[in-house]
């Protein structure tokens, strides 16, 4: 098999990174959907959620998103700090 040139390798790496990020996002959505459903839906599902179930689902999803956003920002900050500390060394 022939080796790809550098530009093609970079393009493939970028594509793979994007696909992995998308797969991780889908996995997270599946996880919090299951988690929130199990936590909030206590009765047999019908055509509408009860007010309590609807409120619980909204709060559960919001807390999950808040936590995820906090973690992403924290990781980005740590990467920046590591990058700057590595520059001066």
Rosetta blueprint (number, residue, H / E / L):
1 X L
2 X L
3 X L
4 X L
5 X L
6 X H
7 X H
8 X H
9 X H
10 X H
11 X H
12 X H
13 X H
14 X H
15 X H
16 X H
17 X H
18 X H
19 X H
20 X H
21 X H
22 X H
23 X H
24 X H
25 X H
26 X H
27 X H
28 X H
29 X H
30 X H
31 X H
32 X H
33 X H
34 X H
35 X H
36 X H
37 X H
38 X H
39 X H
40 X H
41 X L
42 X L
43 X L
44 X L
45 X L
46 X L
47 X L
48 X L
49 X L
50 X L
51 X H
52 X H
53 X H
54 X H
55 X H
56 X H
57 X H
58 X H
59 X H
60 X H
61 X H
62 X H
63 X H
64 X H
65 X H
66 X H
67 X H
68 X H
69 X H
70 X H
71 X H
72 X H
73 X H
74 X H
75 X H
76 X H
77 X H
78 X H
79 X H
80 X H
81 X H
82 X H
83 X H
84 X H
85 X H
86 X H
87 X H
88 X L
89 X L
